[in-house]
């Protein structure tokens, strides 16, 4: 088969190894150094059977419609927001990702870490030592117990985060487009987003990035938050209006923020978020553990092997495509 591989800085070693193994098995590999090289190529999916990538760059309806041989997009991470999912389904292209248990657990643990670091002003405490200062007369830390935590989005990572928060004595609520599966979770109420923003002491962004969530945490919604509240984002940076968030942090309209993701990555040197004393900034890696990274490679190879064998990926993002996909591309299990 003809397999296109689009490079990604944190996955290039994995992609090179997978590409070499696929080449040895007789498949033809088209290696793009990065997504810009892929985008600059006319009809980059023409004649391609499988696309292996980190699917957070645009893969449009026009590209998918023109790709008559394309049977699968395999993303080596959980994120697939670059793919026009409706178009992929209409075109009979299955989209697989790496939504492994290790990745879910790592991101949930890291989300709790960021919540606590923000509540306890970890960055401020470290800065005092760096400046050779000692404990201030007025303390800023606040405990999680007794607080209201609002989760924006309640998918797999959100549900695992809720499970981890069960012993902490916080009141939990969430906002989502539809009722979430609450099986096995501690009590958690569904509220509308504005109510969540207004009543939560900690707002945690865990939603997927799409046309509905892009810019959803706007200046208007940030103004709804308590002055003592903190905002945590371990999902996607473009969900939050970063300029408005910087204004809110600088003016004291909210207390603190902890951010692991940004609308433009790496975070530009000119970002208004840089240099603020009440924000924790990490380079989109806080939940990326050694265990999780290994699981991504295992899942990616498994997804590829299954597609090459005429079976759908283990982790399917658009399951509605499966009847048509199986009829067109599938082969019986051995």
Secondary structure, DSSP 8 states (H G I E B T S, - for coil): -EEEEE--TTTHHHHHHHHHHHHHTT-EEEEESSHHHHHTSTTTTTT-SEEEE---S-B-HHHHHH-TT--EEEESSS--TTB-HHHHHHTT-EEE----HHHHHHHHHHHHHHHHHHHTTHHHHHHHHHTT----SS-----STT-EEEEE--SHHHHHHHHHHGGGT-EEEEE-SS----TT----EE--HHHHHHH-SEEEE----STTTTT-B-HHHHTTS-TT-EEEE-S-GGGB-HHHHHHHHHHTSSSEEEES--SSSS--TT-TTTT-TTEEE--S-TT--HHHHHHHHHHHHHHHHHHHTT---SSBS-GGGHHHHHHHH-----
